[in-house]
């Protein structure tokens, strides 16, 4: 019975490590803006990238084409 009583704490430690490790996200390089250039138009979401942020496209907006 000693083996069953020692498996409980070991199981909790392993499950805890797996849950904490699964929440780690590491960005390499320049962060969020790394893949976008100034004036990039996101057709699917009708927005464009300007000054390191997304801006919604308005009617007759020159940035959205």
Biopython code that builds the backbone (N, CA, C, O; Angstrom):
import numpy as np
from Bio.PDB.StructureBuilder import StructureBuilder

atoms = [
    (1, "UNK", "N", (0.801, -1.211, 0.000)),
    (1, "UNK", "CA", (0.000, 0.000, 0.000)),
    (1, "UNK", "C", (0.838, 1.268, 0.000)),
    (1, "UNK", "O", (0.337, 2.354, -0.290)),
    (2, "UNK", "N", (2.090, 1.126, 0.320)),
    (2, "UNK", "CA", (2.937, 2.307, 0.355)),
    (2, "UNK", "C", (3.091, 2.921, -1.032)),
    (2, "UNK", "O", (3.186, 4.144, -1.136)),
    (3, "UNK", "N", (3.120, 2.134, -2.091)),
    (3, "UNK", "CA", (3.287, 2.689, -3.434)),
    (3, "UNK", "C", (2.086, 3.532, -3.841)),
    (3, "UNK", "O", (2.260, 4.567, -4.485)),
    (4, "UNK", "N", (0.865, 3.116, -3.482)),
    (4, "UNK", "CA", (-0.327, 3.900, -3.836)),
    (4, "UNK", "C", (-0.361, 5.226, -3.095)),
    (4, "UNK", "O", (-0.813, 6.224, -3.657)),
    (5, "UNK", "N", (0.092, 5.267, -1.879)),
    (5, "UNK", "CA", (0.045, 6.515, -1.110)),
    (5, "UNK", "C", (1.096, 7.516, -1.602)),
    (5, "UNK", "O", (0.915, 8.722, -1.436)),
    (6, "UNK", "N", (2.186, 7.038, -2.201)),
    (6, "UNK", "CA", (3.200, 7.960, -2.702)),
    (6, "UNK", "C", (2.897, 8.432, -4.126)),
    (6, "UNK", "O", (3.461, 9.432, -4.571)),
    (7, "UNK", "N", (2.023, 7.734, -4.844)),
    (7, "UNK", "CA", (1.667, 8.154, -6.199)),
    (7, "UNK", "C", (0.778, 9.399, -6.207)),
    (7, "UNK", "O", (0.822, 10.175, -7.162)),
    (8, "UNK", "N", (-0.009, 9.599, -5.183)),
    (8, "UNK", "CA", (-0.908, 10.758, -5.120)),
    (8, "UNK", "C", (-0.173, 12.084, -5.188)),
    (8, "UNK", "O", (-0.464, 12.900, -6.063)),
    (9, "UNK", "N", (0.784, 12.324, -4.276)),
    (9, "UNK", "CA", (1.512, 13.606, -4.332)),
    (9, "UNK", "C", (2.331, 13.778, -5.605)),
    (9, "UNK", "O", (2.431, 14.886, -6.131)),
    (10, "UNK", "N", (2.916, 12.698, -6.104)),
    (10, "UNK", "CA", (3.703, 12.784, -7.333)),
    (10, "UNK", "C", (2.803, 13.158, -8.508)),
    (10, "UNK", "O", (3.188, 13.957, -9.362)),
    (11, "UNK", "N", (1.612, 12.582, -8.548)),
    (11, "UNK", "CA", (0.662, 12.893, -9.608)),
    (11, "UNK", "C", (0.265, 14.362, -9.569)),
    (11, "UNK", "O", (0.201, 15.014, -10.611)),
    (12, "UNK", "N", (-0.003, 14.889, -8.377)),
    (12, "UNK", "CA", (-0.370, 16.300, -8.250)),
    (12, "UNK", "C", (0.768, 17.217, -8.687)),
    (12, "UNK", "O", (0.523, 18.245, -9.318)),
    (13, "UNK", "N", (1.989, 16.864, -8.366)),
    (13, "UNK", "CA", (3.136, 17.682, -8.774)),
    (13, "UNK", "C", (3.277, 17.670, -10.290)),
    (13, "UNK", "O", (3.475, 18.723, -10.896)),
    (14, "UNK", "N", (3.180, 16.503, -10.912)),
    (14, "UNK", "CA", (3.313, 16.417, -12.362)),
    (14, "UNK", "C", (2.195, 17.148, -13.092)),
    (14, "UNK", "O", (2.449, 17.844, -14.075)),
    (15, "UNK", "N", (0.975, 16.999, -12.626)),
    (15, "UNK", "CA", (-0.157, 17.699, -13.248)),
    (15, "UNK", "C", (0.002, 19.211, -13.072)),
    (15, "UNK", "O", (-0.287, 19.974, -13.993)),
    (16, "UNK", "N", (0.455, 19.641, -11.911)),
    (16, "UNK", "CA", (0.686, 21.070, -11.681)),
    (16, "UNK", "C", (1.743, 21.646, -12.594)),
    (16, "UNK", "O", (1.587, 22.754, -13.107)),
    (17, "UNK", "N", (2.831, 20.897, -12.805)),
    (17, "UNK", "CA", (3.879, 21.357, -13.722)),
    (17, "UNK", "C", (3.378, 21.431, -15.157)),
    (17, "UNK", "O", (3.707, 22.372, -15.879)),
    (18, "UNK", "N", (2.595, 20.460, -15.573)),
    (18, "UNK", "CA", (2.060, 20.474, -16.943)),
    (18, "UNK", "C", (1.113, 21.648, -17.149)),
    (18, "UNK", "O", (1.153, 22.293, -18.197)),
    (19, "UNK", "N", (0.271, 21.933, -16.175)),
    (19, "UNK", "CA", (-0.668, 23.045, -16.311)),
    (19, "UNK", "C", (0.047, 24.390, -16.316)),
    (19, "UNK", "O", (-0.325, 25.288, -17.071)),
    (20, "UNK", "N", (1.067, 24.534, -15.482)),
    (20, "UNK", "CA", (1.776, 25.813, -15.443)),
    (20, "UNK", "C", (2.639, 26.008, -16.681)),
    (20, "UNK", "O", (2.785, 27.135, -17.155)),
    (21, "UNK", "N", (3.209, 24.943, -17.208)),
    (21, "UNK", "CA", (4.044, 25.059, -18.407)),
    (21, "UNK", "C", (3.207, 25.315, -19.649)),
    (21, "UNK", "O", (3.690, 25.944, -20.590)),
    (22, "UNK", "N", (1.973, 24.846, -19.676)),
    (22, "UNK", "CA", (1.142, 25.036, -20.864)),
    (22, "UNK", "C", (0.687, 26.481, -21.020)),
    (22, "UNK", "O", (0.255, 26.861, -22.108)),
    (23, "UNK", "N", (0.766, 27.290, -19.988)),
    (23, "UNK", "CA", (0.344, 28.677, -20.057)),
    (23, "UNK", "C", (1.447, 29.631, -20.475)),
    (23, "UNK", "O", (1.201, 30.830, -20.603)),
    (24, "UNK", "N", (2.651, 29.134, -20.690)),
    (24, "UNK", "CA", (3.770, 29.994, -21.047)),
    (24, "UNK", "C", (3.801, 30.239, -22.550)),
    (24, "UNK", "O", (3.836, 29.300, -23.345)),
    (25, "UNK", "N", (3.788, 31.517, -22.926)),
    (25, "UNK", "CA", (3.901, 31.891, -24.333)),
    (25, "UNK", "C", (5.067, 32.855, -24.444)),
    (25, "UNK", "O", (5.123, 33.853, -23.726)),
    (26, "UNK", "N", (5.988, 32.564, -25.333)),
    (26, "UNK", "CA", (7.173, 33.395, -25.483)),
    (26, "UNK", "C", (7.195, 33.959, -26.895)),
    (26, "UNK", "O", (7.120, 33.216, -27.874)),
    (27, "UNK", "N", (7.301, 35.284, -26.990)),
    (27, "UNK", "CA", (7.419, 35.938, -28.284)),
    (27, "UNK", "C", (8.892, 36.163, -28.567)),
    (27, "UNK", "O", (9.634, 36.628, -27.701)),
    (28, "UNK", "N", (9.309, 35.839, -29.757)),
    (28, "UNK", "CA", (10.698, 36.087, -30.130)),
    (28, "UNK", "C", (10.777, 37.297, -31.039)),
    (28, "UNK", "O", (9.895, 37.521, -31.868)),
    (29, "UNK", "N", (11.804, 38.051, -30.885)),
    (29, "UNK", "CA", (12.026, 39.185, -31.782)),
    (29, "UNK", "C", (11.291, 40.432, -31.350)),
    (29, "UNK", "O", (11.287, 40.788, -30.172)),
    (30, "UNK", "N", (10.658, 41.107, -32.324)),
    (30, "UNK", "CA", (10.083, 42.421, -32.110)),
    (30, "UNK", "C", (8.696, 42.456, -31.521)),
    (30, "UNK", "O", (8.105, 43.535, -31.466)),
    (31, "UNK", "N", (8.151, 41.373, -31.087)),
    (31, "UNK", "CA", (6.852, 41.375, -30.452)),
    (31, "UNK", "C", (5.695, 41.316, -31.431)),
    (31, "UNK", "O", (5.821, 40.751, -32.518)),
    (32, "UNK", "N", (4.573, 41.898, -31.048)),
    (32, "UNK", "CA", (3.330, 41.787, -31.815)),
    (32, "UNK", "C", (3.444, 42.404, -33.202)),
    (32, "UNK", "O", (2.927, 41.848, -34.171)),
    (33, "UNK", "N", (4.105, 43.531, -33.304)),
    (33, "UNK", "CA", (4.157, 44.266, -34.567)),
    (33, "UNK", "C", (5.184, 43.708, -35.542)),
    (33, "UNK", "O", (5.350, 44.254, -36.633)),
    (34, "UNK", "N", (5.862, 42.656, -35.185)),
    (34, "UNK", "CA", (6.947, 42.138, -36.013)),
    (34, "UNK", "C", (6.490, 41.766, -37.422)),
    (34, "UNK", "O", (7.213, 42.022, -38.385)),
    (35, "UNK", "N", (5.308, 41.169, -37.563)),
    (35, "UNK", "CA", (4.871, 40.697, -38.864)),
    (35, "UNK", "C", (4.114, 41.709, -39.702)),
    (35, "UNK", "O", (3.727, 41.391, -40.826)),
    (36, "UNK", "N", (3.889, 42.913, -39.203)),
    (36, "UNK", "CA", (3.090, 43.904, -39.928)),
    (36, "UNK", "C", (3.943, 45.097, -40.318)),
    (36, "UNK", "O", (4.833, 45.511, -39.576)),
    (37, "UNK", "N", (3.662, 45.640, -41.484)),
    (37, "UNK", "CA", (4.336, 46.848, -41.914)),
    (37, "UNK", "C", (3.321, 47.997, -41.921)),
    (37, "UNK", "O", (2.112, 47.767, -41.930)),
    (38, "UNK", "N", (3.810, 49.191, -41.916)),
    (38, "UNK", "CA", (2.960, 50.381, -41.909)),
    (38, "UNK", "C", (2.021, 50.365, -43.109)),
    (38, "UNK", "O", (2.456, 50.179, -44.246)),
    (39, "UNK", "N", (0.737, 50.560, -42.852)),
    (39, "UNK", "CA", (-0.258, 50.609, -43.911)),
    (39, "UNK", "C", (-0.825, 49.257, -44.317)),
    (39, "UNK", "O", (-1.619, 49.189, -45.254)),
    (40, "UNK", "N", (-0.441, 48.177, -43.639)),
    (40, "UNK", "CA", (-0.961, 46.853, -43.980)),
    (40, "UNK", "C", (-2.469, 46.825, -43.785)),
    (40, "UNK", "O", (-2.968, 47.234, -42.737)),
    (41, "UNK", "N", (-3.195, 46.348, -44.782)),
    (41, "UNK", "CA", (-4.664, 46.282, -44.726)),
    (41, "UNK", "C", (-5.091, 44.859, -44.478)),
    (41, "UNK", "O", (-4.746, 43.965, -45.250)),
    (42, "UNK", "N", (-5.835, 44.632, -43.416)),
    (42, "UNK", "CA", (-6.377, 43.323, -43.069)),
    (42, "UNK", "C", (-7.781, 43.234, -43.648)),
    (42, "UNK", "O", (-8.743, 43.705, -43.043)),
    (43, "UNK", "N", (-7.890, 42.628, -44.821)),
    (43, "UNK", "CA", (-9.159, 42.566, -45.547)),
    (43, "UNK", "C", (-10.237, 41.828, -44.746)),
    (43, "UNK", "O", (-11.393, 42.250, -44.725)),
    (44, "UNK", "N", (-9.859, 40.726, -44.089)),
    (44, "UNK", "CA", (-10.841, 39.910, -43.365)),
    (44, "UNK", "C", (-11.512, 40.672, -42.222)),
    (44, "UNK", "O", (-12.688, 40.445, -41.935)),
    (45, "UNK", "N", (-10.778, 41.571, -41.571)),
    (45, "UNK", "CA", (-11.326, 42.306, -40.422)),
    (45, "UNK", "C", (-11.592, 43.774, -40.734)),
    (45, "UNK", "O", (-12.019, 44.523, -39.855)),
    (46, "UNK", "N", (-11.343, 44.197, -41.983)),
    (46, "UNK", "CA", (-11.591, 45.568, -42.432)),
    (46, "UNK", "C", (-10.914, 46.590, -41.508)),
    (46, "UNK", "O", (-11.562, 47.467, -40.935)),
    (47, "UNK", "N", (-9.595, 46.445, -41.387)),
    (47, "UNK", "CA", (-8.801, 47.343, -40.549)),
    (47, "UNK", "C", (-7.416, 47.468, -41.159)),
    (47, "UNK", "O", (-7.047, 46.668, -42.019)),
    (48, "UNK", "N", (-6.633, 48.469, -40.725)),
    (48, "UNK", "CA", (-5.276, 48.654, -41.218)),
    (48, "UNK", "C", (-4.327, 48.958, -40.068)),
    (48, "UNK", "O", (-4.743, 49.455, -39.021)),
    (49, "UNK", "N", (-3.028, 48.650, -40.276)),
    (49, "UNK", "CA", (-1.988, 48.810, -39.264)),
    (49, "UNK", "C", (-1.319, 50.161, -39.441)),
    (49, "UNK", "O", (-0.793, 50.451, -40.516)),
    (50, "UNK", "N", (-1.328, 51.001, -38.398)),
    (50, "UNK", "CA", (-0.725, 52.331, -38.456)),
    (50, "UNK", "C", (-0.268, 52.725, -37.058)),
    (50, "UNK", "O", (-1.010, 52.551, -36.091)),
    (51, "UNK", "N", (0.933, 53.249, -36.945)),
    (51, "UNK", "CA", (1.508, 53.680, -35.655)),
    (51, "UNK", "C", (1.446, 52.566, -34.610)),
    (51, "UNK", "O", (1.020, 52.794, -33.478)),
    (52, "UNK", "N", (1.867, 51.374, -34.989)),
    (52, "UNK", "CA", (1.941, 50.205, -34.095)),
    (52, "UNK", "C", (0.595, 49.832, -33.488)),
    (52, "UNK", "O", (0.534, 49.406, -32.334)),
    (53, "UNK", "N", (-0.475, 49.985, -34.246)),
    (53, "UNK", "CA", (-1.803, 49.607, -33.760)),
    (53, "UNK", "C", (-2.796, 49.463, -34.898)),
    (53, "UNK", "O", (-2.583, 49.974, -35.997)),
    (54, "UNK", "N", (-3.886, 48.760, -34.621)),
    (54, "UNK", "CA", (-4.935, 48.552, -35.618)),
    (54, "UNK", "C", (-5.925, 49.697, -35.588)),
    (54, "UNK", "O", (-6.276, 50.198, -34.520)),
    (55, "UNK", "N", (-6.377, 50.114, -36.773)),
    (55, "UNK", "CA", (-7.392, 51.166, -36.917)),
    (55, "UNK", "C", (-8.494, 50.639, -37.827)),
    (55, "UNK", "O", (-8.216, 50.038, -38.864)),
    (56, "UNK", "N", (-9.744, 50.866, -37.436)),
    (56, "UNK", "CA", (-10.873, 50.421, -38.244)),
    (56, "UNK", "C", (-10.989, 51.256, -39.510)),
    (56, "UNK", "O", (-10.710, 52.455, -39.510)),
    (57, "UNK", "N", (-11.403, 50.607, -40.577)),
    (57, "UNK", "CA", (-11.602, 51.301, -41.849)),
    (57, "UNK", "C", (-12.952, 52.011, -41.830)),
    (57, "UNK", "O", (-13.964, 51.439, -41.425)),
    (58, "UNK", "N", (-12.950, 53.234, -42.263)),
    (58, "UNK", "CA", (-14.170, 54.026, -42.389)),
    (58, "UNK", "C", (-14.564, 54.073, -43.873)),
    (58, "UNK", "O", (-13.804, 53.642, -44.740)),
    (59, "UNK", "N", (-15.730, 54.590, -44.142)),
    (59, "UNK", "CA", (-16.202, 54.709, -45.520)),
    (59, "UNK", "C", (-15.283, 55.657, -46.294)),
    (59, "UNK", "O", (-14.954, 56.738, -45.807)),
    (60, "UNK", "N", (-14.873, 55.255, -47.492)),
    (60, "UNK", "CA", (-13.986, 56.030, -48.370)),
    (60, "UNK", "C", (-12.617, 56.300, -47.730)),
    (60, "UNK", "O", (-12.012, 57.341, -47.990)),
    (61, "UNK", "N", (-12.133, 55.390, -46.912)),
    (61, "UNK", "CA", (-10.829, 55.535, -46.254)),
    (61, "UNK", "C", (-9.738, 55.192, -47.263)),
    (61, "UNK", "O", (-9.789, 54.142, -47.904)),
    (62, "UNK", "N", (-8.750, 56.079, -47.403)),
    (62, "UNK", "CA", (-7.695, 55.856, -48.390)),
    (62, "UNK", "C", (-6.764, 54.706, -48.004)),
    (62, "UNK", "O", (-6.101, 54.139, -48.872)),
    (63, "UNK", "N", (-6.703, 54.358, -46.735)),
    (63, "UNK", "CA", (-5.825, 53.277, -46.285)),
    (63, "UNK", "C", (-6.399, 51.887, -46.564)),
    (63, "UNK", "O", (-5.673, 50.893, -46.541)),
    (64, "UNK", "N", (-7.705, 51.824, -46.828)),
    (64, "UNK", "CA", (-8.375, 50.542, -47.048)),
    (64, "UNK", "C", (-8.710, 50.413, -48.519)),
    (64, "UNK", "O", (-9.566, 51.130, -49.036)),
    (65, "UNK", "N", (-8.043, 49.508, -49.181)),
    (65, "UNK", "CA", (-8.273, 49.346, -50.617)),
    (65, "UNK", "C", (-8.271, 47.899, -50.990)),
    (65, "UNK", "O", (-8.450, 47.562, -52.161)),
]
sb = StructureBuilder()
sb.init_structure("model")
sb.init_model(0)
sb.init_chain("A")
sb.init_seg("    ")
for serial, (resi, resn, name, xyz) in enumerate(atoms, 1):
    if name == "N":
        sb.init_residue(resn, " ", resi, " ")
    sb.init_atom(name, np.array(xyz, "f"), 0.0, 1.0, " ", f" {name:<3s}", serial, name[0])
structure = sb.get_structure()
